[in-house]
Amino acid sequence: MNMLKEGDKVPAFTTTDQDGNTINWSDYADKKVVVFFYPKASTPGCTAEACNLRDHYKELQDQGYAILGVSADSEKRQSNFKEKYEFPFPLLADEDKTVINAFGVWGPKKFMGKEYDGIHRTTFIVENGTVARVIDKVKTKDHAAQILSEA
């Protein structure tokens, strides 16, 4: 796992969102962006995290942030997740792990004594295409505060 760190440039990528729309990183490269990676749509921790960002979306926008959620779920699963919880931000359906690998968040994990490969819950604060901050100890129920505390 070779995760992007502070000061790294985010590599260009193209993927699709929950509705099948093409998302190009170049459209975000000159913005302040919160890119949050979560293991699986509609699971308890991921739902808590995304809902917390939804509930504080206005504050994040007021600080100039765009938000992109990313997991390896299908467009359909991402679409259901977004609709059910009314997220105001796009969820990227990164089934081929293009974005996940670009940011380096795929790797070995442990859960209940089992080891497997998966997405590490990580958030990147990106400004003008460069990683300004990495949050790797995400507090799912209080994530917006973590982001805004350093804004």
Beta strands, then each sheet from edge to edge (+ up, - down):
strand 1: 14-17
strand 2: 22-24
strand 3: 32-37
strand 4: 65-71
strand 5: 91-93
strand 6: 106-111
strand 7: 114-119
strand 8: 122-127
strand 9: 130-135
sheet 1: 2+ 1- 5+ 4+ 3+ 8- 9+
sheet 2: 6+ 7-
end
